[in-house]
């Protein structure tokens, strides 16, 4: 525990874990807004990338007492660790746009002028999940319903509200139900 590698590793973790923790906490929220996922993943990756070249506040404390030769060796170890961490986060969140496209189902994301809102995302989801042509037609009506009846709901509340009642609202939108509802 008194060796350089152990102490430096603890300091490196002190610089990286808060970024990963914030990303993890986003997914632990009951009222997650899917529109926030991609920007948070990008911010986390950028933070990890920056730490490969710039020491974080914890590592700066360790480096104050190290000799120059050890700093060069330490940078190589740090960069390898952070590069692997970056690759891991990227593999867990491939940039296929599906999560971001799902954010169209967030009632709070619908703008005042929403004539074409979400159509590109719904087409992307239809391609990804293999849904047919009727999907866009359902979406046009469903987004009107979201705006008029569910605009103050969270994503979870929307899903719950569209499934209760006899018959449930979701029964009117079979293609959308396959994607989300």
C-alpha positions as CSV (number, residue, x, y, z in Angstrom):
1,X,0.0,0.0,0.0
2,X,3.0,2.3,0.3
3,X,4.2,1.7,-3.2
4,X,4.1,4.3,-5.9
5,X,1.8,2.3,-8.2
6,X,-0.9,1.8,-5.5
7,X,-0.9,5.5,-4.4
8,X,-0.9,6.7,-8.0
9,X,-3.7,4.3,-9.0
10,X,-5.8,5.6,-6.1
11,X,-5.3,9.2,-7.2
12,X,-6.1,8.3,-10.8
13,X,-9.3,6.6,-9.7
14,X,-10.1,9.8,-7.7
15,X,-9.9,11.7,-10.9
16,X,-11.9,9.3,-13.1
17,X,-14.6,7.8,-10.9
18,X,-16.6,11.0,-10.4
19,X,-17.1,11.2,-14.1
20,X,-18.3,7.6,-14.4
21,X,-20.4,8.0,-11.3
22,X,-22.3,11.0,-12.8
23,X,-23.0,8.9,-15.9
24,X,-24.1,6.0,-13.8
25,X,-26.4,8.2,-11.7
26,X,-28.1,9.5,-14.8
27,X,-29.3,5.9,-15.5
28,X,-30.4,5.4,-11.9
29,X,-32.9,8.3,-12.0
30,X,-36.6,7.3,-12.0
31,X,-37.4,10.2,-14.3
32,X,-34.5,9.9,-16.8
33,X,-34.8,12.1,-19.9
34,X,-33.4,10.1,-22.8
35,X,-32.3,13.3,-24.5
36,X,-29.7,13.7,-21.8
37,X,-28.0,10.3,-22.3
38,X,-25.9,11.0,-25.5
39,X,-24.6,14.4,-24.2
40,X,-23.7,12.9,-20.9
41,X,-21.9,9.9,-22.5
42,X,-20.0,12.4,-24.7
43,X,-19.1,14.6,-21.8
44,X,-17.9,11.6,-19.8
45,X,-15.7,10.4,-22.8
46,X,-14.3,13.9,-23.2
47,X,-13.4,14.0,-19.5
48,X,-11.7,10.7,-19.7
49,X,-9.8,11.7,-22.9
50,X,-8.7,14.9,-21.3
51,X,-7.3,13.0,-18.3
52,X,-5.1,11.1,-20.7
53,X,-3.1,14.2,-21.4
54,X,-3.7,16.5,-18.5
55,X,-3.4,15.3,-14.9
56,X,-6.5,15.7,-12.8
57,X,-6.4,17.4,-9.4
58,X,-5.7,14.2,-7.5
59,X,-2.8,13.1,-9.7
60,X,-1.3,16.6,-9.6
61,X,-0.8,16.1,-5.8
62,X,1.1,12.9,-6.4
63,X,3.3,14.4,-9.1
64,X,4.5,17.2,-6.9
65,X,6.8,14.7,-5.1
66,X,7.8,12.6,-8.1
67,X,11.0,12.9,-10.1
68,X,10.9,13.6,-13.8
69,X,11.7,10.0,-14.9
70,X,8.8,8.7,-12.9
71,X,6.4,11.3,-14.4
72,X,7.1,10.1,-18.0
73,X,6.6,6.4,-17.0
74,X,3.5,7.4,-15.1
75,X,2.0,9.3,-18.0
76,X,2.3,6.1,-20.2
77,X,0.6,4.0,-17.6
78,X,-2.1,6.6,-17.1
79,X,-2.7,7.0,-20.8
80,X,-3.0,3.2,-21.3
81,X,-5.5,2.9,-18.4
82,X,-7.6,5.8,-19.6
83,X,-7.6,4.7,-23.2
84,X,-9.0,1.3,-22.1
85,X,-11.5,3.1,-20.0
86,X,-12.5,5.3,-22.9
87,X,-12.9,2.2,-25.2
88,X,-15.0,0.5,-22.6
89,X,-17.4,3.4,-22.3
90,X,-17.6,3.7,-26.1
91,X,-18.4,0.0,-26.4
92,X,-21.2,0.3,-23.8
93,X,-22.7,3.3,-25.6
94,X,-22.3,2.8,-29.3
95,X,-23.3,5.9,-31.2
96,X,-26.2,4.4,-33.1
97,X,-28.6,7.1,-32.2
98,X,-31.4,4.8,-30.9
99,X,-31.3,6.2,-27.3
100,X,-31.4,9.8,-28.6
101,X,-34.2,8.9,-31.0
102,X,-36.2,7.5,-28.2
103,X,-36.2,10.9,-26.5
104,X,-39.1,11.9,-28.8
105,X,-41.3,10.1,-26.4
106,X,-40.4,12.6,-23.7
107,X,-43.5,14.8,-23.5
108,X,-41.5,17.7,-22.1
109,X,-39.2,17.7,-25.1
110,X,-42.0,18.6,-27.6
111,X,-41.6,22.2,-28.8
112,X,-44.4,24.7,-29.2
113,X,-44.1,24.4,-33.0
114,X,-44.1,20.7,-33.5
115,X,-45.4,20.0,-37.0
116,X,-42.4,17.9,-38.0
117,X,-41.2,17.1,-34.5
118,X,-39.8,13.6,-34.1
119,X,-40.4,12.3,-37.6
120,X,-36.7,11.8,-38.4
121,X,-36.3,10.0,-35.1
122,X,-39.3,7.8,-35.6
123,X,-38.0,6.8,-39.1
124,X,-34.6,6.0,-37.5
125,X,-36.3,3.9,-34.9
126,X,-38.5,2.2,-37.5
127,X,-35.4,1.2,-39.5
128,X,-33.6,0.0,-36.4
129,X,-36.5,-2.1,-35.1
130,X,-37.8,-3.2,-38.5
131,X,-41.2,-1.5,-38.2
132,X,-43.3,-0.8,-41.3
133,X,-44.6,2.3,-43.0
134,X,-47.6,2.9,-40.7
135,X,-45.2,3.9,-37.9
136,X,-44.9,7.5,-39.1
137,X,-48.7,7.8,-39.5
138,X,-49.2,6.6,-35.9
139,X,-46.5,9.0,-34.7
140,X,-48.2,12.0,-36.2
141,X,-51.4,11.3,-34.2
142,X,-49.6,10.1,-31.1
143,X,-47.4,13.3,-30.8
144,X,-50.7,15.3,-30.9
145,X,-52.0,13.2,-28.1
146,X,-48.8,13.6,-26.1
147,X,-48.8,17.4,-26.6
148,X,-52.5,17.8,-25.6
149,X,-53.0,15.2,-22.9
150,X,-49.5,14.2,-21.5
151,X,-47.4,17.4,-21.9
152,X,-46.7,17.5,-18.1
153,X,-45.8,13.8,-17.7
154,X,-42.5,12.2,-17.5
155,X,-41.5,9.3,-19.8
156,X,-42.5,6.8,-17.1
157,X,-45.8,8.5,-16.5
158,X,-46.6,8.6,-20.2
159,X,-45.9,4.8,-20.5
160,X,-48.1,4.2,-17.5
161,X,-50.9,6.4,-18.6
162,X,-51.1,5.0,-22.1
163,X,-51.5,1.5,-20.7
164,X,-54.2,2.0,-18.2
165,X,-57.9,2.4,-19.0
166,X,-60.2,0.1,-21.0
167,X,-59.0,-0.1,-23.8
168,X,-55.6,1.3,-23.2
169,X,-54.5,4.3,-25.4
170,X,-51.5,2.1,-26.5
171,X,-54.0,-0.3,-28.3
172,X,-54.6,2.4,-30.9
173,X,-50.9,2.6,-31.8
174,X,-49.7,-1.0,-32.4
175,X,-46.5,0.0,-34.3
176,X,-45.4,2.6,-31.7
177,X,-46.3,0.1,-28.9
178,X,-43.7,-2.3,-30.4
179,X,-41.1,0.4,-30.1
180,X,-41.8,2.0,-26.8
181,X,-45.3,1.8,-25.2
